[in-house]
Amino acid sequence: MNLYEQCDAVKTKDDLMIFIQVLRNDLQTNNDEWENITLEHYLESIEAWITDTTSLPNEPNWKSLAQIMYAGKVYE
């Protein structure tokens, strides 16, 4: 299962904890695939994605938190 698929599969708090571990490991092993490797750029990307996206539910859930964290990796 790739990182995006794992993000999409998050349903519970435990799933999110595992996803965060996988995301952190991905940064350590594949940081050349990340658009935002500093905390400052990562947080800016999350902010921009939340501002621009229409796919988040009004009531956050575990999956939406994972989506936000994943977006920080790739959103420019």
PDB file of N, CA, C, O and CB in Angstrom:
ATOM      1  N   MET A   1       0.853  -1.166   0.000  1.00  0.00           N
ATOM      2  CA  MET A   1       0.000   0.000   0.000  1.00  0.00           C
ATOM      3  C   MET A   1       0.911   1.245   0.000  1.00  0.00           C
ATOM      4  O   MET A   1       1.795   1.374   0.848  1.00  0.00           O
ATOM      5  CB  MET A   1      -0.978  -0.011   1.238  1.00  0.00           C
ATOM      6  N   ASN A   2       0.687   2.142  -0.947  1.00  0.00           N
ATOM      7  CA  ASN A   2       1.506   3.349  -0.981  1.00  0.00           C
ATOM      8  C   ASN A   2       1.003   4.360   0.059  1.00  0.00           C
ATOM      9  O   ASN A   2      -0.019   4.150   0.712  1.00  0.00           O
ATOM     10  CB  ASN A   2       1.492   3.974  -2.399  1.00  0.00           C
ATOM     11  N   LEU A   3       1.736   5.440   0.190  1.00  0.00           N
ATOM     12  CA  LEU A   3       1.429   6.423   1.225  1.00  0.00           C
ATOM     13  C   LEU A   3       0.055   7.056   1.031  1.00  0.00           C
ATOM     14  O   LEU A   3      -0.682   7.236   2.000  1.00  0.00           O
ATOM     15  CB  LEU A   3       2.491   7.504   1.243  1.00  0.00           C
ATOM     16  N   TYR A   4      -0.295   7.392  -0.201  1.00  0.00           N
ATOM     17  CA  TYR A   4      -1.611   7.984  -0.469  1.00  0.00           C
ATOM     18  C   TYR A   4      -2.731   6.998  -0.115  1.00  0.00           C
ATOM     19  O   TYR A   4      -3.729   7.385   0.493  1.00  0.00           O
ATOM     20  CB  TYR A   4      -1.720   8.407  -1.955  1.00  0.00           C
ATOM     21  N   GLU A   5      -2.569   5.740  -0.492  1.00  0.00           N
ATOM     22  CA  GLU A   5      -3.583   4.722  -0.170  1.00  0.00           C
ATOM     23  C   GLU A   5      -3.710   4.543   1.342  1.00  0.00           C
ATOM     24  O   GLU A   5      -4.811   4.370   1.865  1.00  0.00           O
ATOM     25  CB  GLU A   5      -3.228   3.370  -0.837  1.00  0.00           C
ATOM     26  N   GLN A   6      -2.577   4.586   2.037  1.00  0.00           N
ATOM     27  CA  GLN A   6      -2.620   4.443   3.489  1.00  0.00           C
ATOM     28  C   GLN A   6      -3.339   5.645   4.112  1.00  0.00           C
ATOM     29  O   GLN A   6      -4.098   5.485   5.068  1.00  0.00           O
ATOM     30  CB  GLN A   6      -1.186   4.306   4.066  1.00  0.00           C
ATOM     31  N   CYS A   7      -3.105   6.832   3.580  1.00  0.00           N
ATOM     32  CA  CYS A   7      -3.806   8.028   4.038  1.00  0.00           C
ATOM     33  C   CYS A   7      -5.306   7.864   3.847  1.00  0.00           C
ATOM     34  O   CYS A   7      -6.094   8.173   4.740  1.00  0.00           O
ATOM     35  CB  CYS A   7      -3.303   9.275   3.288  1.00  0.00           C
ATOM     36  N   ASP A   8      -5.685   7.385   2.698  1.00  0.00           N
ATOM     37  CA  ASP A   8      -7.097   7.217   2.358  1.00  0.00           C
ATOM     38  C   ASP A   8      -7.786   6.162   3.226  1.00  0.00           C
ATOM     39  O   ASP A   8      -9.007   6.174   3.379  1.00  0.00           O
ATOM     40  CB  ASP A   8      -7.233   6.842   0.896  1.00  0.00           C
ATOM     41  N   ALA A   9      -6.994   5.255   3.788  1.00  0.00           N
ATOM     42  CA  ALA A   9      -7.561   4.161   4.586  1.00  0.00           C
ATOM     43  C   ALA A   9      -7.707   4.504   6.068  1.00  0.00           C
ATOM     44  O   ALA A   9      -8.229   3.692   6.833  1.00  0.00           O
ATOM     45  CB  ALA A   9      -6.699   2.933   4.444  1.00  0.00           C
ATOM     46  N   VAL A  10      -7.261   5.678   6.487  1.00  0.00           N
ATOM     47  CA  VAL A  10      -7.334   6.050   7.914  1.00  0.00           C
ATOM     48  C   VAL A  10      -8.795   6.189   8.333  1.00  0.00           C
ATOM     49  O   VAL A  10      -9.564   6.933   7.724  1.00  0.00           O
ATOM     50  CB  VAL A  10      -6.561   7.385   8.188  1.00  0.00           C
ATOM     51  N   LYS A  11      -9.160   5.458   9.385  1.00  0.00           N
ATOM     52  CA  LYS A  11     -10.532   5.500   9.911  1.00  0.00           C
ATOM     53  C   LYS A  11     -10.563   5.744  11.423  1.00  0.00           C
ATOM     54  O   LYS A  11     -11.541   6.273  11.951  1.00  0.00           O
ATOM     55  CB  LYS A  11     -11.256   4.192   9.586  1.00  0.00           C
ATOM     56  N   THR A  12      -9.490   5.355  12.112  1.00  0.00           N
ATOM     57  CA  THR A  12      -9.470   5.413  13.573  1.00  0.00           C
ATOM     58  C   THR A  12      -8.245   6.182  14.068  1.00  0.00           C
ATOM     59  O   THR A  12      -7.342   6.508  13.299  1.00  0.00           O
ATOM     60  CB  THR A  12      -9.482   3.993  14.166  1.00  0.00           C
ATOM     61  N   LYS A  13      -8.239   6.460  15.360  1.00  0.00           N
ATOM     62  CA  LYS A  13      -7.081   7.111  15.968  1.00  0.00           C
ATOM     63  C   LYS A  13      -5.836   6.254  15.789  1.00  0.00           C
ATOM     64  O   LYS A  13      -4.764   6.777  15.486  1.00  0.00           O
ATOM     65  CB  LYS A  13      -7.331   7.382  17.462  1.00  0.00           C
ATOM     66  N   ASP A  14      -5.964   4.958  15.970  1.00  0.00           N
ATOM     67  CA  ASP A  14      -4.819   4.060  15.792  1.00  0.00           C
ATOM     68  C   ASP A  14      -4.317   4.086  14.352  1.00  0.00           C
ATOM     69  O   ASP A  14      -3.109   4.072  14.117  1.00  0.00           O
ATOM     70  CB  ASP A  14      -5.197   2.627  16.189  1.00  0.00           C
ATOM     71  N   ASP A  15      -5.231   4.124  13.391  1.00  0.00           N
ATOM     72  CA  ASP A  15      -4.830   4.236  11.981  1.00  0.00           C
ATOM     73  C   ASP A  15      -4.034   5.515  11.764  1.00  0.00           C
ATOM     74  O   ASP A  15      -3.026   5.503  11.057  1.00  0.00           O
ATOM     75  CB  ASP A  15      -6.069   4.211  11.049  1.00  0.00           C
ATOM     76  N   LEU A  16      -4.470   6.615  12.362  1.00  0.00           N
ATOM     77  CA  LEU A  16      -3.773   7.892  12.202  1.00  0.00           C
ATOM     78  C   LEU A  16      -2.389   7.825  12.826  1.00  0.00           C
ATOM     79  O   LEU A  16      -1.430   8.333  12.246  1.00  0.00           O
ATOM     80  CB  LEU A  16      -4.584   9.036  12.830  1.00  0.00           C
ATOM     81  N   MET A  17      -2.266   7.215  13.985  1.00  0.00           N
ATOM     82  CA  MET A  17      -0.952   7.083  14.627  1.00  0.00           C
ATOM     83  C   MET A  17       0.006   6.296  13.732  1.00  0.00           C
ATOM     84  O   MET A  17       1.171   6.664  13.586  1.00  0.00           O
ATOM     85  CB  MET A  17      -1.087   6.390  16.005  1.00  0.00           C
ATOM     86  N   ILE A  18      -0.486   5.224  13.143  1.00  0.00           N
ATOM     87  CA  ILE A  18       0.347   4.430  12.229  1.00  0.00           C
ATOM     88  C   ILE A  18       0.706   5.245  10.997  1.00  0.00           C
ATOM     89  O   ILE A  18       1.845   5.209  10.531  1.00  0.00           O
ATOM     90  CB  ILE A  18      -0.378   3.131  11.815  1.00  0.00           C
ATOM     91  N   PHE A  19      -0.274   5.987  10.465  1.00  0.00           N
ATOM     92  CA  PHE A  19      -0.013   6.819   9.294  1.00  0.00           C
ATOM     93  C   PHE A  19       1.063   7.861   9.593  1.00  0.00           C
ATOM     94  O   PHE A  19       1.933   8.099   8.755  1.00  0.00           O
ATOM     95  CB  PHE A  19      -1.302   7.507   8.832  1.00  0.00           C
ATOM     96  N   ILE A  20       1.020   8.479  10.760  1.00  0.00           N
ATOM     97  CA  ILE A  20       2.027   9.472  11.129  1.00  0.00           C
ATOM     98  C   ILE A  20       3.411   8.829  11.188  1.00  0.00           C
ATOM     99  O   ILE A  20       4.390   9.427  10.742  1.00  0.00           O
ATOM    100  CB  ILE A  20       1.678  10.120  12.485  1.00  0.00           C
ATOM    101  N   GLN A  21       3.499   7.625  11.730  1.00  0.00           N
ATOM    102  CA  GLN A  21       4.784   6.912  11.755  1.00  0.00           C
ATOM    103  C   GLN A  21       5.288   6.653  10.334  1.00  0.00           C
ATOM    104  O   GLN A  21       6.467   6.851  10.042  1.00  0.00           O
ATOM    105  CB  GLN A  21       4.648   5.575  12.522  1.00  0.00           C
ATOM    106  N   VAL A  22       4.401   6.216   9.469  1.00  0.00           N
ATOM    107  CA  VAL A  22       4.775   5.925   8.079  1.00  0.00           C
ATOM    108  C   VAL A  22       5.173   7.216   7.360  1.00  0.00           C
ATOM    109  O   VAL A  22       6.136   7.229   6.593  1.00  0.00           O
ATOM    110  CB  VAL A  22       3.604   5.228   7.329  1.00  0.00           C
ATOM    111  N   LEU A  23       4.438   8.292   7.607  1.00  0.00           N
ATOM    112  CA  LEU A  23       4.749   9.586   7.004  1.00  0.00           C
ATOM    113  C   LEU A  23       6.136  10.061   7.449  1.00  0.00           C
ATOM    114  O   LEU A  23       6.928  10.527   6.630  1.00  0.00           O
ATOM    115  CB  LEU A  23       3.673  10.632   7.380  1.00  0.00           C
ATOM    116  N   ARG A  24       6.421   9.943   8.726  1.00  0.00           N
ATOM    117  CA  ARG A  24       7.728  10.343   9.256  1.00  0.00           C
ATOM    118  C   ARG A  24       8.846   9.496   8.655  1.00  0.00           C
ATOM    119  O   ARG A  24       9.899  10.019   8.291  1.00  0.00           O
ATOM    120  CB  ARG A  24       7.744  10.226  10.788  1.00  0.00           C
ATOM    121  N   ASN A  25       8.614   8.192   8.553  1.00  0.00           N
ATOM    122  CA  ASN A  25       9.611   7.313   7.934  1.00  0.00           C
ATOM    123  C   ASN A  25       9.808   7.659   6.460  1.00  0.00           C
ATOM    124  O   ASN A  25      10.925   7.598   5.945  1.00  0.00           O
ATOM    125  CB  ASN A  25       9.191   5.842   8.077  1.00  0.00           C
ATOM    126  N   ASP A  26       8.723   8.022   5.788  1.00  0.00           N
ATOM    127  CA  ASP A  26       8.815   8.407   4.384  1.00  0.00           C
ATOM    128  C   ASP A  26       9.675   9.662   4.234  1.00  0.00           C
ATOM    129  O   ASP A  26      10.470   9.754   3.299  1.00  0.00           O
ATOM    130  CB  ASP A  26       7.409   8.643   3.794  1.00  0.00           C
ATOM    131  N   LEU A  27       9.529  10.612   5.128  1.00  0.00           N
ATOM    132  CA  LEU A  27      10.357  11.815   5.089  1.00  0.00           C
ATOM    133  C   LEU A  27      11.836  11.453   5.267  1.00  0.00           C
ATOM    134  O   LEU A  27      12.700  12.004   4.585  1.00  0.00           O
ATOM    135  CB  LEU A  27       9.912  12.814   6.182  1.00  0.00           C
ATOM    136  N   GLN A  28      12.114  10.539   6.172  1.00  0.00           N
ATOM    137  CA  GLN A  28      13.505  10.153   6.433  1.00  0.00           C
ATOM    138  C   GLN A  28      14.126   9.386   5.268  1.00  0.00           C
ATOM    139  O   GLN A  28      15.312   9.545   4.980  1.00  0.00           O
ATOM    140  CB  GLN A  28      13.581   9.311   7.693  1.00  0.00           C
ATOM    141  N   THR A  29      13.329   8.558   4.603  1.00  0.00           N
ATOM    142  CA  THR A  29      13.898   7.701   3.549  1.00  0.00           C
ATOM    143  C   THR A  29      13.684   8.224   2.137  1.00  0.00           C
ATOM    144  O   THR A  29      14.415   7.843   1.223  1.00  0.00           O
ATOM    145  CB  THR A  29      13.310   6.332   3.648  1.00  0.00           C
ATOM    146  N   ASN A  30      12.695   9.090   1.942  1.00  0.00           N
ATOM    147  CA  ASN A  30      12.379   9.587   0.595  1.00  0.00           C
ATOM    148  C   ASN A  30      12.249  11.106   0.567  1.00  0.00           C
ATOM    149  O   ASN A  30      11.385  11.633  -0.134  1.00  0.00           O
ATOM    150  CB  ASN A  30      11.085   8.950   0.086  1.00  0.00           C
ATOM    151  N   ASN A  31      13.083  11.813   1.310  1.00  0.00           N
ATOM    152  CA  ASN A  31      12.884  13.262   1.392  1.00  0.00           C
ATOM    153  C   ASN A  31      13.064  13.955   0.049  1.00  0.00           C
ATOM    154  O   ASN A  31      12.641  15.102  -0.102  1.00  0.00           O
ATOM    155  CB  ASN A  31      13.842  13.857   2.397  1.00  0.00           C
ATOM    156  N   ASP A  32      13.677  13.298  -0.931  1.00  0.00           N
ATOM    157  CA  ASP A  32      13.783  13.885  -2.271  1.00  0.00           C
ATOM    158  C   ASP A  32      12.423  13.912  -2.979  1.00  0.00           C
ATOM    159  O   ASP A  32      12.264  14.617  -3.975  1.00  0.00           O
ATOM    160  CB  ASP A  32      14.799  13.098  -3.116  1.00  0.00           C
ATOM    161  N   GLU A  33      11.452  13.162  -2.483  1.00  0.00           N
ATOM    162  CA  GLU A  33      10.104  13.147  -3.047  1.00  0.00           C
ATOM    163  C   GLU A  33       9.182  14.157  -2.359  1.00  0.00           C
ATOM    164  O   GLU A  33       8.038  14.334  -2.777  1.00  0.00           O
ATOM    165  CB  GLU A  33       9.511  11.750  -2.939  1.00  0.00           C
ATOM    166  N   TRP A  34       9.663  14.803  -1.332  1.00  0.00           N
ATOM    167  CA  TRP A  34       8.866  15.756  -0.568  1.00  0.00           C
ATOM    168  C   TRP A  34       9.067  17.157  -1.126  1.00  0.00           C
ATOM    169  O   TRP A  34      10.195  17.554  -1.417  1.00  0.00           O
ATOM    170  CB  TRP A  34       9.238  15.711   0.929  1.00  0.00           C
ATOM    171  N   GLU A  35       7.993  17.900  -1.276  1.00  0.00           N
ATOM    172  CA  GLU A  35       8.073  19.300  -1.683  1.00  0.00           C
ATOM    173  C   GLU A  35       8.472  20.186  -0.512  1.00  0.00           C
ATOM    174  O   GLU A  35       9.064  21.246  -0.713  1.00  0.00           O
ATOM    175  CB  GLU A  35       6.739  19.767  -2.263  1.00  0.00           C
ATOM    176  N   ASN A  36       8.155  19.765   0.709  1.00  0.00           N
ATOM    177  CA  ASN A  36       8.291  20.621   1.888  1.00  0.00           C
ATOM    178  C   ASN A  36       8.972  19.867   3.011  1.00  0.00           C
ATOM    179  O   ASN A  36       8.305  19.201   3.803  1.00  0.00           O
ATOM    180  CB  ASN A  36       6.922  21.136   2.349  1.00  0.00           C
ATOM    181  N   ILE A  37      10.300  19.962   3.092  1.00  0.00           N
ATOM    182  CA  ILE A  37      11.016  19.168   4.093  1.00  0.00           C
ATOM    183  C   ILE A  37      11.331  19.938   5.370  1.00  0.00           C
ATOM    184  O   ILE A  37      11.715  19.331   6.370  1.00  0.00           O
ATOM    185  CB  ILE A  37      12.292  18.648   3.504  1.00  0.00           C
ATOM    186  N   THR A  38      11.179  21.258   5.359  1.00  0.00           N
ATOM    187  CA  THR A  38      11.349  21.989   6.619  1.00  0.00           C
ATOM    188  C   THR A  38       9.983  22.144   7.275  1.00  0.00           C
ATOM    189  O   THR A  38       8.952  22.120   6.604  1.00  0.00           O
ATOM    190  CB  THR A  38      12.019  23.388   6.382  1.00  0.00           C
ATOM    191  N   LEU A  39       9.992  22.300   8.576  1.00  0.00           N
ATOM    192  CA  LEU A  39       8.730  22.475   9.296  1.00  0.00           C
ATOM    193  C   LEU A  39       8.004  23.716   8.801  1.00  0.00           C
ATOM    194  O   LEU A  39       6.785  23.692   8.630  1.00  0.00           O
ATOM    195  CB  LEU A  39       8.977  22.573  10.811  1.00  0.00           C
ATOM    196  N   GLU A  40       8.729  24.791   8.571  1.00  0.00           N
ATOM    197  CA  GLU A  40       8.108  26.027   8.100  1.00  0.00           C
ATOM    198  C   GLU A  40       7.393  25.810   6.762  1.00  0.00           C
ATOM    199  O   GLU A  40       6.243  26.217   6.603  1.00  0.00           O
ATOM    200  CB  GLU A  40       9.165  27.136   7.963  1.00  0.00           C
ATOM    201  N   HIS A  41       8.061  25.179   5.813  1.00  0.00           N
ATOM    202  CA  HIS A  41       7.441  24.942   4.501  1.00  0.00           C
ATOM    203  C   HIS A  41       6.284  23.943   4.595  1.00  0.00           C
ATOM    204  O   HIS A  41       5.268  24.087   3.917  1.00  0.00           O
ATOM    205  CB  HIS A  41       8.491  24.431   3.504  1.00  0.00           C
ATOM    206  N   TYR A  42       6.456  22.937   5.441  1.00  0.00           N
ATOM    207  CA  TYR A  42       5.406  21.931   5.639  1.00  0.00           C
ATOM    208  C   TYR A  42       4.134  22.599   6.168  1.00  0.00           C
ATOM    209  O   TYR A  42       3.043  22.354   5.654  1.00  0.00           O
ATOM    210  CB  TYR A  42       5.885  20.822   6.621  1.00  0.00           C
ATOM    211  N   LEU A  43       4.273  23.435   7.184  1.00  0.00           N
ATOM    212  CA  LEU A  43       3.107  24.109   7.765  1.00  0.00           C
ATOM    213  C   LEU A  43       2.498  25.120   6.790  1.00  0.00           C
ATOM    214  O   LEU A  43       1.276  25.255   6.728  1.00  0.00           O
ATOM    215  CB  LEU A  43       3.499  24.814   9.069  1.00  0.00           C
ATOM    216  N   GLU A  44       3.329  25.825   6.035  1.00  0.00           N
ATOM    217  CA  GLU A  44       2.806  26.741   5.009  1.00  0.00           C
ATOM    218  C   GLU A  44       1.992  25.972   3.977  1.00  0.00           C
ATOM    219  O   GLU A  44       0.936  26.432   3.542  1.00  0.00           O
ATOM    220  CB  GLU A  44       3.960  27.505   4.316  1.00  0.00           C
ATOM    221  N   SER A  45       2.480  24.811   3.592  1.00  0.00           N
ATOM    222  CA  SER A  45       1.789  23.986   2.609  1.00  0.00           C
ATOM    223  C   SER A  45       0.448  23.498   3.139  1.00  0.00           C
ATOM    224  O   SER A  45      -0.549  23.503   2.418  1.00  0.00           O
ATOM    225  CB  SER A  45       2.655  22.800   2.212  1.00  0.00           C
ATOM    226  N   ILE A  46       0.426  23.075   4.400  1.00  0.00           N
ATOM    227  CA  ILE A  46      -0.831  22.646   5.022  1.00  0.00           C
ATOM    228  C   ILE A  46      -1.828  23.804   5.034  1.00  0.00           C
ATOM    229  O   ILE A  46      -2.994  23.628   4.679  1.00  0.00           O
ATOM    230  CB  ILE A  46      -0.584  22.129   6.466  1.00  0.00           C
ATOM    231  N   GLU A  47      -1.375  24.966   5.437  1.00  0.00           N
ATOM    232  CA  GLU A  47      -2.250  26.132   5.468  1.00  0.00           C
ATOM    233  C   GLU A  47      -2.811  26.442   4.075  1.00  0.00           C
ATOM    234  O   GLU A  47      -4.007  26.691   3.922  1.00  0.00           O
ATOM    235  CB  GLU A  47      -1.491  27.346   6.016  1.00  0.00           C
ATOM    236  N   ALA A  48      -1.942  26.423   3.069  1.00  0.00           N
ATOM    237  CA  ALA A  48      -2.380  26.715   1.700  1.00  0.00           C
ATOM    238  C   ALA A  48      -3.369  25.667   1.209  1.00  0.00           C
ATOM    239  O   ALA A  48      -4.367  26.006   0.573  1.00  0.00           O
ATOM    240  CB  ALA A  48      -1.174  26.784   0.751  1.00  0.00           C
ATOM    241  N   TRP A  49      -3.102  24.400   1.498  1.00  0.00           N
ATOM    242  CA  TRP A  49      -3.993  23.336   1.029  1.00  0.00           C
ATOM    243  C   TRP A  49      -5.369  23.444   1.682  1.00  0.00           C
ATOM    244  O   TRP A  49      -6.393  23.296   1.015  1.00  0.00           O
ATOM    245  CB  TRP A  49      -3.381  21.959   1.318  1.00  0.00           C
ATOM    246  N   ILE A  50      -5.385  23.702   2.991  1.00  0.00           N
ATOM    247  CA  ILE A  50      -6.669  23.852   3.687  1.00  0.00           C
ATOM    248  C   ILE A  50      -7.454  25.027   3.111  1.00  0.00           C
ATOM    249  O   ILE A  50      -8.672  24.953   2.954  1.00  0.00           O
ATOM    250  CB  ILE A  50      -6.448  24.051   5.204  1.00  0.00           C
ATOM    251  N   THR A  51      -6.748  26.108   2.798  1.00  0.00           N
ATOM    252  CA  THR A  51      -7.395  27.276   2.202  1.00  0.00           C
ATOM    253  C   THR A  51      -7.977  26.952   0.832  1.00  0.00           C
ATOM    254  O   THR A  51      -9.082  27.387   0.507  1.00  0.00           O
ATOM    255  CB  THR A  51      -6.404  28.429   2.088  1.00  0.00           C
ATOM    256  N   ASP A  52      -7.241  26.195   0.030  1.00  0.00           N
ATOM    257  CA  ASP A  52      -7.611  25.945  -1.367  1.00  0.00           C
ATOM    258  C   ASP A  52      -8.560  24.766  -1.579  1.00  0.00           C
ATOM    259  O   ASP A  52      -9.297  24.741  -2.564  1.00  0.00           O
ATOM    260  CB  ASP A  52      -6.380  25.714  -2.161  1.00  0.00           C
ATOM    261  N   THR A  53      -8.552  23.804  -0.681  1.00  0.00           N
ATOM    262  CA  THR A  53      -9.309  22.578  -0.930  1.00  0.00           C
ATOM    263  C   THR A  53     -10.803  22.741  -0.632  1.00  0.00           C
ATOM    264  O   THR A  53     -11.212  23.542   0.207  1.00  0.00           O
ATOM    265  CB  THR A  53      -8.743  21.447  -0.094  1.00  0.00           C
ATOM    266  N   THR A  54     -11.576  21.967  -1.337  1.00  0.00           N
ATOM    267  CA  THR A  54     -13.008  21.879  -1.057  1.00  0.00           C
ATOM    268  C   THR A  54     -13.384  20.467  -0.618  1.00  0.00           C
ATOM    269  O   THR A  54     -14.564  20.149  -0.470  1.00  0.00           O
ATOM    270  CB  THR A  54     -13.827  22.288  -2.295  1.00  0.00           C
ATOM    271  N   SER A  55     -12.372  19.619  -0.409  1.00  0.00           N
ATOM    272  CA  SER A  55     -12.647  18.210  -0.128  1.00  0.00           C
ATOM    273  C   SER A  55     -12.712  17.872   1.357  1.00  0.00           C
ATOM    274  O   SER A  55     -12.977  16.722   1.708  1.00  0.00           O
ATOM    275  CB  SER A  55     -11.604  17.364  -0.771  1.00  0.00           C
ATOM    276  N   LEU A  56     -12.481  18.831   2.227  1.00  0.00           N
ATOM    277  CA  LEU A  56     -12.544  18.528   3.658  1.00  0.00           C
ATOM    278  C   LEU A  56     -13.977  18.614   4.169  1.00  0.00           C
ATOM    279  O   LEU A  56     -14.731  19.502   3.771  1.00  0.00           O
ATOM    280  CB  LEU A  56     -11.644  19.486   4.451  1.00  0.00           C
ATOM    281  N   PRO A  57     -14.350  17.690   5.054  1.00  0.00           N
ATOM    282  CA  PRO A  57     -15.695  17.760   5.639  1.00  0.00           C
ATOM    283  C   PRO A  57     -15.790  18.896   6.647  1.00  0.00           C
ATOM    284  O   PRO A  57     -14.773  19.352   7.171  1.00  0.00           O
ATOM    285  CB  PRO A  57     -16.062  16.428   6.314  1.00  0.00           C
ATOM    286  N   ASN A  58     -16.992  19.348   6.916  1.00  0.00           N
ATOM    287  CA  ASN A  58     -17.190  20.386   7.929  1.00  0.00           C
ATOM    288  C   ASN A  58     -16.819  19.891   9.320  1.00  0.00           C
ATOM    289  O   ASN A  58     -16.308  20.653  10.142  1.00  0.00           O
ATOM    290  CB  ASN A  58     -18.635  20.864   7.920  1.00  0.00           C
ATOM    291  N   GLU A  59     -17.076  18.628   9.578  1.00  0.00           N
ATOM    292  CA  GLU A  59     -16.709  18.006  10.839  1.00  0.00           C
ATOM    293  C   GLU A  59     -15.462  17.160  10.619  1.00  0.00           C
ATOM    294  O   GLU A  59     -15.541  16.133   9.946  1.00  0.00           O
ATOM    295  CB  GLU A  59     -17.876  17.145  11.403  1.00  0.00           C
ATOM    296  N   PRO A  60     -14.308  17.557  11.164  1.00  0.00           N
ATOM    297  CA  PRO A  60     -13.074  16.798  10.951  1.00  0.00           C
ATOM    298  C   PRO A  60     -13.200  15.375  11.476  1.00  0.00           C
ATOM    299  O   PRO A  60     -13.949  15.108  12.416  1.00  0.00           O
ATOM    300  CB  PRO A  60     -11.897  17.498  11.624  1.00  0.00           C
ATOM    301  N   ASN A  61     -12.463  14.476  10.861  1.00  0.00           N
ATOM    302  CA  ASN A  61     -12.399  13.093  11.311  1.00  0.00           C
ATOM    303  C   ASN A  61     -10.951  12.622  11.176  1.00  0.00           C
ATOM    304  O   ASN A  61     -10.096  13.386  10.729  1.00  0.00           O
ATOM    305  CB  ASN A  61     -13.378  12.177  10.490  1.00  0.00           C
ATOM    306  N   TRP A  62     -10.671  11.400  11.550  1.00  0.00           N
ATOM    307  CA  TRP A  62      -9.297  10.889  11.514  1.00  0.00           C
ATOM    308  C   TRP A  62      -8.739  10.922  10.095  1.00  0.00           C
ATOM    309  O   TRP A  62      -7.575  11.268   9.891  1.00  0.00           O
ATOM    310  CB  TRP A  62      -9.242   9.456  12.067  1.00  0.00           C
ATOM    311  N   LYS A  63      -9.556  10.568   9.127  1.00  0.00           N
ATOM    312  CA  LYS A  63      -9.097  10.568   7.737  1.00  0.00           C
ATOM    313  C   LYS A  63      -8.758  11.980   7.271  1.00  0.00           C
ATOM    314  O   LYS A  63      -7.752  12.170   6.587  1.00  0.00           O
ATOM    315  CB  LYS A  63     -10.164   9.956   6.821  1.00  0.00           C
ATOM    316  N   SER A  64      -9.560  12.961   7.620  1.00  0.00           N
ATOM    317  CA  SER A  64      -9.276  14.325   7.175  1.00  0.00           C
ATOM    318  C   SER A  64      -7.980  14.846   7.800  1.00  0.00           C
ATOM    319  O   SER A  64      -7.253  15.611   7.165  1.00  0.00           O
ATOM    320  CB  SER A  64     -10.448  15.258   7.528  1.00  0.00           C
ATOM    321  N   LEU A  65      -7.687  14.444   9.027  1.00  0.00           N
ATOM    322  CA  LEU A  65      -6.409  14.823   9.629  1.00  0.00           C
ATOM    323  C   LEU A  65      -5.250  14.210   8.859  1.00  0.00           C
ATOM    324  O   LEU A  65      -4.237  14.871   8.628  1.00  0.00           O
ATOM    325  CB  LEU A  65      -6.355  14.389  11.100  1.00  0.00           C
ATOM    326  N   ALA A  66      -5.392  12.955   8.462  1.00  0.00           N
ATOM    327  CA  ALA A  66      -4.354  12.298   7.661  1.00  0.00           C
ATOM    328  C   ALA A  66      -4.205  12.998   6.312  1.00  0.00           C
ATOM    329  O   ALA A  66      -3.084  13.182   5.838  1.00  0.00           O
ATOM    330  CB  ALA A  66      -4.689  10.801   7.454  1.00  0.00           C
ATOM    331  N   GLN A  67      -5.304  13.385   5.694  1.00  0.00           N
ATOM    332  CA  GLN A  67      -5.246  14.079   4.405  1.00  0.00           C
ATOM    333  C   GLN A  67      -4.502  15.403   4.538  1.00  0.00           C
ATOM    334  O   GLN A  67      -3.710  15.761   3.666  1.00  0.00           O
ATOM    335  CB  GLN A  67      -6.663  14.320   3.858  1.00  0.00           C
ATOM    336  N   ILE A  68      -4.749  16.121   5.610  1.00  0.00           N
ATOM    337  CA  ILE A  68      -4.066  17.389   5.846  1.00  0.00           C
ATOM    338  C   ILE A  68      -2.563  17.151   5.981  1.00  0.00           C
ATOM    339  O   ILE A  68      -1.758  17.882   5.405  1.00  0.00           O
ATOM    340  CB  ILE A  68      -4.624  18.086   7.114  1.00  0.00           C
ATOM    341  N   MET A  69      -2.197  16.138   6.735  1.00  0.00           N
ATOM    342  CA  MET A  69      -0.775  15.845   6.933  1.00  0.00           C
ATOM    343  C   MET A  69      -0.116  15.392   5.633  1.00  0.00           C
ATOM    344  O   MET A  69       1.022  15.763   5.344  1.00  0.00           O
ATOM    345  CB  MET A  69      -0.598  14.769   8.013  1.00  0.00           C
ATOM    346  N   TYR A  70      -0.832  14.592   4.855  1.00  0.00           N
ATOM    347  CA  TYR A  70      -0.297  14.151   3.563  1.00  0.00           C
ATOM    348  C   TYR A  70      -0.116  15.345   2.624  1.00  0.00           C
ATOM    349  O   TYR A  70       0.886  15.432   1.915  1.00  0.00           O
ATOM    350  CB  TYR A  70      -1.230  13.099   2.918  1.00  0.00           C
ATOM    351  N   ALA A  71      -1.075  16.254   2.621  1.00  0.00           N
ATOM    352  CA  ALA A  71      -0.992  17.429   1.750  1.00  0.00           C
ATOM    353  C   ALA A  71       0.257  18.245   2.057  1.00  0.00           C
ATOM    354  O   ALA A  71       0.847  18.833   1.151  1.00  0.00           O
ATOM    355  CB  ALA A  71      -2.244  18.303   1.904  1.00  0.00           C
ATOM    356  N   GLY A  72       0.661  18.287   3.300  1.00  0.00           N
ATOM    357  CA  GLY A  72       1.877  19.008   3.664  1.00  0.00           C
ATOM    358  C   GLY A  72       3.105  18.480   2.979  1.00  0.00           C
ATOM    359  O   GLY A  72       4.079  19.207   2.779  1.00  0.00           O
ATOM    360  N   LYS A  73       3.065  17.221   2.619  1.00  0.00           N
ATOM    361  CA  LYS A  73       4.198  16.606   1.907  1.00  0.00           C
ATOM    362  C   LYS A  73       4.284  17.100   0.464  1.00  0.00           C
ATOM    363  O   LYS A  73       5.378  17.368  -0.032  1.00  0.00           O
ATOM    364  CB  LYS A  73       4.073  15.074   1.925  1.00  0.00           C
ATOM    365  N   VAL A  74       3.157  17.221  -0.204  1.00  0.00           N
ATOM    366  CA  VAL A  74       3.181  17.374  -1.668  1.00  0.00           C
ATOM    367  C   VAL A  74       2.658  18.709  -2.184  1.00  0.00           C
ATOM    368  O   VAL A  74       2.948  19.070  -3.325  1.00  0.00           O
ATOM    369  CB  VAL A  74       2.384  16.286  -2.286  1.00  0.00           C
ATOM    370  N   TYR A  75       1.905  19.447  -1.394  1.00  0.00           N
ATOM    371  CA  TYR A  75       1.261  20.651  -1.909  1.00  0.00           C
ATOM    372  C   TYR A  75       2.261  21.791  -2.009  1.00  0.00           C
ATOM    373  O   TYR A  75       3.065  21.990  -1.098  1.00  0.00           O
ATOM    374  CB  TYR A  75       0.082  21.056  -1.019  1.00  0.00           C
ATOM    375  N   GLU A  76       2.223  22.533  -3.090  1.00  0.00           N
ATOM    376  CA  GLU A  76       3.158  23.654  -3.269  1.00  0.00           C
ATOM    377  C   GLU A  76       2.476  24.975  -3.044  1.00  0.00           C
ATOM    378  O   GLU A  76       3.111  26.024  -3.152  1.00  0.00           O
ATOM    379  CB  GLU A  76       3.774  23.629  -4.657  1.00  0.00           C
TER     380      GLU A  76
END
